Amino acid sequence: MPVLPSRCRRLLCEACGALFRPESMLNPQPRMGDSPLQWVEVESLFLKVADPEQLLQRMSASGAPASIIEVIARFLQRENGRVRLTAPGDWGVAWSADRFGNPRVLFESGWEYALTCADRALEQTPEHGHAMLRSSAVTTLVSFGIDNAVLLLAGSAAVMDALQDHRSFDYVLTNYFYNLQGAKFSTSRLHVVWAADIVDHTPASSDGVRYFLSRESPENGETNFAIEAFIEVVNVELAGALDSRIDLALAHLDQQRQAIEPELRPSLDAAVERLALAFRLDAVSVRDAWDVLHQWMQCPELDVTDSAHAYLWLKGLAYLAAPTMPRVAAYLWQRLGHEGLPSLQGLYSASTPRVQSASRPRFKVLSPASLAPCLPASVVLDGAPAHA
């Protein structure tokens, strides 16, 4: 096999997550220089999947989307049910050298992470037992991108199945790539926006960032963090329409103890049910959760100048916003007379709204210049480069 450049050493396609063999590359060329590639024969270890069809069925039950399961099915068929355990090289968790003296490392470490996490959890909460044992009652979930689909779904699951008395993760949460201004987020190229920077060094709130990211969640395909779109969403939907409607509803709240009127409950019940469906472990969809919140924010059938409607809308908003915009949710929940964070029990319980003398904006208006401190130099807005 050829000595591969760093971007191909993992033998993975970043577009679909499929593995490829080095000998399958057509006319391979070095990334740097023009010296010919050096071909080296290296022995690798593989594991034979006992029942590929059963493995695919379990992946489907765990919440993996059909598009990713198709990648795994093609891989298992092409590789005759074998998954790679070691790869040539010396970067990673070392494995013994092959009979030619070539260094090898473990090809994927998802099953090692699983066992390590379970070991640490056992140290902290021994009463729950080891989470990765087949006898465990603990529910486990792993989240990863498309480029790790074969490794974590086929590789780790197959290894865990082969280990005596162990099991793989119960559920998976997958995603495709997320771009920044049309180009892949890349820490090595500094083409990235750090979460702490956008919140700490710009007027953007964590709620606003979470709201936009939820809307753009790359669950079914590649999506893009477009700075101009982010600014428009925050300014129009949040700092504009939502803040104004919250202030209007708060101004018309009855300060007496009250509960949601029974005739107004159907619309809220439907939204609560949709939110619960968005967070089923076998079908998590942040986009669906965002859509429930987005629709409730507008909810034109509710007149928030009516005290009963205002109470219903604000209470529903607090509960439905909790996963996406927790700061706003907590603020509204306390203004409605509750303590702590929104809960399903409190949603349908009576409360006495608290009076606050002056309203305050929960979201600040953004501009390209205001976001410059968090943007990489590669991003240019309105002709002015951002500060790296």
Summary of the structure (lengths in Angstrom):
residues: 388
radius of gyration: 25.7
end to end distance: 40.3
largest distance: 82.1
contacts: 1141
relative contact order: 0.10
helix: 44%
strand: 12%
